[in-house]
Amino acid sequence: MSAAVITQETQTDLSQKLIIQRPPFGLSLQGRIRIPGDKSISHRALMLGAIAQGETEIQGLLLGEDPRSTASCFQAMGAEISELNTDLVKVKGIGLGNLQEPVDVLNAGNSGTTLRLMLGLLASHPGRFFTVTGDASLRSRPMSRVVKPLQEMGAQIWGRKGNSLAPLAIQGQALKPIHYHSPIASAQVKSCILLAGLATDGKTTVTEPALSRDHSERMLRAFGAELSIDPDTNSVTITGPAQLYGQKVIVPGDISSAAFWLVAGAIVPGSELVVENVGVNPTRTGILEALAMMGADIQLENQREVAGEPVADIRVRSSSLKSCTIAGDIIPRMIDEIPILAVAAVFAEGTTIIRDAEELRVKESDRITVMAQQLNKMGAKVTELPDGMEITGGTALVGTDVDSHTDHRIAMSLAIAALVTSGITTIHRAEAAAISYPDFFNTLTAIVN
């Protein structure tokens, strides 16, 4: 078998298109892959390090655009953060409640995590004024989900469309504790409120309809916060005011990034990949459970714990997939992996149904609409549902022009689909992958045989 032809071209508007030409007799994927650090943990390590007392050391930080936005915002508010790299980043914290009023607007770029979590901290700084914004995509994403509970705590926040869209202006206040019953299972909402509760006198509780990822809870405890969890009611309580102290943080590989290789290894015939050092926190492993339901040949090896987070190497071999229904409590544990799961479903026997995933409509793009449109362009049979997709597998895909809609997970999902597509696939605005996985396309080229 000859290798696929994978090339990138820069356009006159500086966007990039990725061209993937599968050889006529197919290809296979072989090798060991070391993925970037977990994006969620990278954000939180930078934030908590910035507001802790003393120095925090971070190993394995993700070097994507989103963590860079977080670092830039907290540097603008007085934290000292060394040059970002994967070996060792040092953060000299300024202590809880000591973020400085910045001289300019804070720009979260494309990062919803940066903006939403940061709001909880900014709102709890009495007497200081902050303005936050982001790129065009982030300015269109709903912020009322965190603004409303913060307002219940006494926050003063103003923004477009009834305080629901960035740019947002925040006048810091002494907040009061609340018990917030979140209508959605969202780690960003939960984390925002817990961070606001750090400086609040009393107990602040968040109750969710289902369990969302718990990286904030694990890291807050490690930094010294008093935190209690009631798994029977999906409730988390933080007691403030807290004292946080700098820590050593080792960031495991991001399972959201691993998911692209797990699906690729499963659907490309004759493939075998090992993805190393993957964080397998049980609040994040919905993608592993979903692929197991579809019959994927996946094994966890070298399971261990690193800095409080479970980690493993994951081996995947190509296999015949079958359809299933993905819905309910598993969705919050794999919400970011649904675009690539949709690609797996295209190559599964039968009809796969994904429900309860309406959160996908307010990500970097409307991921339900965009994935349905782009996969259908390639010849798939995807029906859009209000809260998900219905995907009938078994249809051969044909290369064509598709578009990432500047969404990093869409760009990478379409690239994986192109590996099992006849002809030439051109992915426009492929540079979006750098948001979470700057080296994705180089890794793809390296493992194609």
HELIX and SHEET records of a PDB file:
HELIX    1   1 LYS A   39  ILE A   51  1                                  13    
HELIX    2   2 GLU A   65  ALA A   76  1                                  12    
HELIX    3   3 GLY A  112  LEU A  122  1                                  11    
HELIX    4   4 LEU A  138  SER A  140  5                                   3    
HELIX    5   5 SER A  144  GLU A  152  1                                   9    
HELIX    6   6 ARG A  160  ASN A  163  1                                   4    
HELIX    7   7 ALA A  187  GLY A  197  1                                  11    
HELIX    8   8 HIS A  215  ALA A  222  1                                   8    
HELIX    9   9 ILE A  255  ILE A  267  1                                  13    
HELIX   10  10 GLY A  286  MET A  293  1                                   8    
HELIX   11  11 GLY A  328  ARG A  333  5                                   6    
HELIX   12  12 ILE A  335  GLU A  337  5                                   3    
HELIX   13  13 ILE A  338  VAL A  346  1                                   9    
HELIX   14  14 GLU A  358  VAL A  362  5                                   5    
HELIX   15  15 ARG A  367  LYS A  377  1                                  11    
HELIX   16  16 HIS A  408  ALA A  418  1                                  11    
HELIX   17  17 ALA A  430  ILE A  435  5                                   6    
HELIX   18  18 PHE A  440  ILE A  447  1                                   8    
SHEET    1   A 4 VAL A   5  THR A  10  0                                        
SHEET    2   A 4 GLN A  16  GLN A  21 -1                                        
SHEET    3   A 4 ILE A 424  HIS A 428 -1                                        
SHEET    4   A 4 ASP A 401  ASP A 403  1                                        
SHEET    1   B 4 GLN A  30  ARG A  34  0                                        
SHEET    2   B 4 GLU A 272  GLY A 279  1                                        
SHEET    3   B 4 GLU A 309  ARG A 317 -1                                        
SHEET    4   B 4 ASP A 297  VAL A 306 -1                                        
SHEET    1   C 4 GLU A  80  ILE A  81  0                                        
SHEET    2   C 4 VAL A  89  LYS A  92 -1                                        
SHEET    3   C 4 GLU A  55  GLN A  59 -1                                        
SHEET    4   C 4 LYS A 248  ILE A 250  1                                        
SHEET    1   D 4 LEU A 106  ASN A 107  0                                        
SHEET    2   D 4 PHE A 129  THR A 133  1                                        
SHEET    3   D 4 LEU A 165  GLN A 171 -1                                        
SHEET    4   D 4 GLN A 156  GLY A 159 -1                                        
SHEET    1   E 4 HIS A 179  HIS A 181  0                                        
SHEET    2   E 4 GLY A 202  THR A 207  1                                        
SHEET    3   E 4 SER A 235  GLY A 240 -1                                        
SHEET    4   E 4 GLU A 226  ASP A 230 -1                                        
SHEET    1   F 2 LEU A 321  LYS A 322  0                                        
SHEET    2   F 2 ALA A 348  GLU A 349  1                                        
SHEET    1   G 4 THR A 325  ILE A 326  0                                        
SHEET    2   G 4 THR A 351  ILE A 354  1                                        
SHEET    3   G 4 GLY A 388  THR A 392 -1                                        
SHEET    4   G 4 LYS A 381  LEU A 385 -1                                        
SHEET    1   H 2 LEU A 397  VAL A 398  0                                        
SHEET    2   H 2 THR A 421  SER A 422  1                                        
END                                                                             
